[in-house]
Amino acid sequence: MPDPAARSIPRTHIHCVGPAPEGITRRPAPATQPNGSPSRAHELPTGHDCMIPTPKELGDPLLNLSG
């Protein structure tokens, strides 16, 4: 059984929206978080290994996370 306290932890989604390998279907970020607040999502125009070609673009949203 999931821990109800985990629902209160804020989440941020970082989606890599560059070219996807053939046969891969990306899931959209959910509209709301488990705690009912709106989802926070960032898109990066890169593939799955975003930390290699776009380290700054990945780091910026991570450094600005709050609560």
Number of C-alpha atoms within 10 A of each C-alpha: 3 6 7 10 8 10 13 13 11 17 19 15 14 16 19 18 15 13 10 13 9 6 6 7 8 10 7 9 15 12 12 12 17 16 15 11 12 13 17 16 15 16 14 15 14 18 17 15 10 19 13 11 12 14 11 12 16 18 11 10 16 13 8 7 11 9 5
